[in-house]
């Protein structure tokens, strides 16, 4: 009897260990649901309450199928084919909360997941997946008054072309025909374009919800292409800011001020950006201090007091990153700015890295500090 009990105990321990192998501490819960970023009517990919992602790909003739999404440094997720020729796989561990890009590698070729919507990132349209976040209410689509995101085309003599921007106007803009608004010029990161802040970042929904809650006064957001993707990843030292600086400051801003009801002065103008868009913000705000009064770097470097001209008239500097990035550098920079007499604010997004949940949260934290 004791031998049988011991044998049963060993079996139970073995089963328990196997069920915990992927998460390290708890079994994967089978409460998977389709991602909110799926194409209409598609059941996969799916996510569960712990943050795991599960994939299903129909490719009966394929020899290998691999998903780029997975734990950092582990090379993504390898799928396994069943007897019906369908490939299945679950991430090795839970993903960070929020939005993630990914793609499939099938027999060496790169493809998007036919079940997922596509988002422009990594200089191509990539599949997207959303890991539900504990704080997702601040960017959720709610029954509140909504603003408008419209495409505008503006002339760019410096590039001999017509360029595109997206403009968020807050709820009530059309009805309040005499009201003028401050403007935030908000830049995307490398590999993305002017669609990123609306599509991946939900900047418009963040604004709508904050305005409805009385957390901020309404303002306009302008999002345009930062001319960054011609630079290959890793070649940022070769990026020249002057061409984009001309497009933004000398062409786009006058166009916006002429076609929208803006408060067209420095005190009512802000610039911020994520990642490489932060690097652009850093350069342009220092090069053209007469244009902007509010600066925001979201995982996009830091300012030092020595860089800022004494007569720059900066009203607020916001610097943020994820807790999995380099939060000490952000805090050190902001402390130095404060000691030098600047109004500077740091923010660290807990549990996230260089990804859109960090930047959604950063916008949510920064917006109430603008135009005060």
Secondary structure, 3 states (H helix, E strand, C coil): CHHHHHHHHHHHHHHHHHHCCCCCCCCCCCCCEECCCECCCCCCCEECCCCCEEEEEECCCCCCEEECCCCCCCCCEECEECCCCEEEEECCCCCCCEEEEECEEECCEEECCCCECEEEECCEEEEEEEECCCCHHHHCCCCCCCCEEEEEEEEEHHHCEEEEEEEEECCCCCCCCCCCECEEEEECCCCCCCCHHHHCCCHHHHHHHHHHCCCCCCCEEEEECCCCCCCCCCCHHHCCCHHHHHHHHHHHHHHHHHHCCECCCHHHEEEEEECHHHHHHHHHHHHCCCCCCEEEEECCCCCCHHHCCCCCCCCEEEEEEECCCCHHHHHHHHHHHHHCCCCEEEEEECCCCCCHHHHHHHHHHHHCCCCC
